[in-house]
């Protein structure tokens, strides 16, 4: 099984991990829900009754349980496009898997913050604020890190083992915009990323 190689996680049990993840998501939804008027009525199509819980269930992440670790950075997202029940709810989700030495290249989400929960491994993360100041941090399993709305950011697995993270977004339709020209605009970030990749 995929998680068996991680004794701390395996010791917790899959159900405990799922409960922890659900708790984080519920807290994020409560915080976000207090800021806007959530639209439950607009979510349910006319042919679905509120008694049908299948509409509110998404099973795509099941493929991750028991799967072989990836050989390059991979992510799997669930937004309104993949899970229509998210329409109007102001939340979406992604699972990120980083083999050793892999990078989630610089990008931004113009209308959403990203709350990253590092479940397994370690990451170096960073973002550039509105004043072109680079903020970096080294994360360990159990850490949370927030990437503010619209900032250019990245994540890098500098460790020897697979890293597994979960990101929650404050939008049901989060957009990801790559920033390939970042090295010309922000050479300090480009140098930092180059140094990390050489290690």
N, C-alpha and C positions, 0 to 999 in steps of 0.2 A: 504494500500500500504506500502511496506517496508520502503521507505524513508520518509513517513509522520511523523514518530516518531522523525525526526530530523528537527526542525523548520527552522534552518538557511539554511539547504540544500533545504528543501521543498520550502522555500521562494524564493530561487534562481530559482527554476524551473528545471525540468529535462533537458530541452534544454540548459539552461545556464551552468549546470554542465557538460553536454556532450561537449559543446564548450570549457570549461576550460580544460577538459581532452585532447581534440583533440589538443588544443594549446600546451600543455606540450609535447605531442607526436611529434608534428611537429617541435618544437624547438629541441628536442632530435635527431630527424632524420636529421635536417639540420646540427647540430654539427657533428653527426656521418658521414653524407654524405660528409662532407668536408674532412674527413680523409681517405676514401677509395673510390674506383670506384664502384658505385652501378651498378648492372647488370640487368636493366629492360628487356633487350632482352632475358636473360636466364630464366626469371620468367614465361613468358607466354607460355603455352603448344601449340603445333601446331594446336590443334582443337579449340582454344579460340582466338577470335579477340580482339583487344584493345577496340572495341566498346562495349564489353560485360562487364559491370561493376559488374556483379554478381561474377565474379572470384575474384574481389578485395574487396568483402564484406564478413564479417564474422558475424554471428548472434548469436553465442553461449551464449554471455553474456546477452541476453534477458531474460534468466531464472532467473536472479538476480532481475529483476524489479518485485516487488510485492511478492517476495518469503519470507517465514518465516526466521527469523534470525537463524543461525546455533547454535547448542548446544556445538560444539567443534570447534577448529581452522579448517578452510577450505580455500583452495585456488583453483583457476581455472585459468589455463594458456592457452595462445594461442601462439603457436610457429609454426614453419614451418610444423610440423607433423599435426597439427589441421587446419592450414590455409596456404595452399601451395603458396599463393601469396606472402608470406614473404620470400620465397626462394631468396637469394641474396641481401636482403634489409638490413640485419644487425640490425634487431629490433624484439623484441617479448614483450609479455605483460602478466601480471598476476593480478588477483584481489584476495586480501587477506581479510578474515573476521575473527575477533578475538572476541569471546564472553569474558565476564569478566573472568580474571584469566587464559586465554589461552596463549599458547606459540607456536611459530614457532621455533622448536628446532634448535640447531646449525647445520649449513650446509655451503657449499660453492659452488660457480659457477666458475669453473676453467678458463673459457675463456670469462667471461663477467662481467662487472660492473652491479650493480643494483641500479636504481634510484627510491626510494620509495617516493610516494606522499600520505600523510595522509589526507584523506578526512573527516573522522568522528572519533571522540574519541581521545584517547591518547595512546601512546606506549612508552615503554622503549626499546631501541635498543642498540646493541653493536657489535663491531667487534674486532678481534685480528690482529694486524699488523705483518709484517715480523719479528719484534723484540720481539714478544710475549707480546706486550703492548696492554692492553684492553682499547678501546675507547668506552664510553657509552654516551648516550644522552636520554633525555626525550622529546618526540615530542608531539605537540598539533595539532589539525586539522589545515590544511593549510601549515604545514611544509613539506619540502623536505629533504631527507637524502640520501647520496650516500654511497654505500658499494663498495669499490674498487674491481677491478678484483681479484678473487681467494681467498679473505680473508674469514676466518670462521666468521660467523655472526649469529645473532638471533634477534627476535622481541618478546616482551611480553606485553600483555594488563594487566596492573596493575589496571586499572580503574573498575568502576562498570557497565559501559555500553558497548555495542557493539562497536568495532572499525572496520573501513572500510578503507583499503588502496589499492593503485594501484602501481604496480611496472613495470617499463620499463627496458628492458635489451638490451645491445649492441650486441646481437646475435640473429639470427632467429632460432637457435637451441640450446638454453641455456640448459646446464646440471646442475642438482642439485645433489650434493654429500653429504649425511648425514655424520656427524662427531661424531658418538656415543662414540668414545674413547677420546673425548675432555677432560673429567674430569681428566683423568690420566696425560695428557700432560699440561693442563692449569688449575691448581686447583683454581686459583683466579676467573676465569670465572665460574667454577662449583659452587663455594661458592656463588657468586653473584646471579646466576640463582636460587639456592636453597633458598636463602633469599627472593628473589622476589616471588617465588612460595608459601612461607609460609605466606606472607602478605594477 
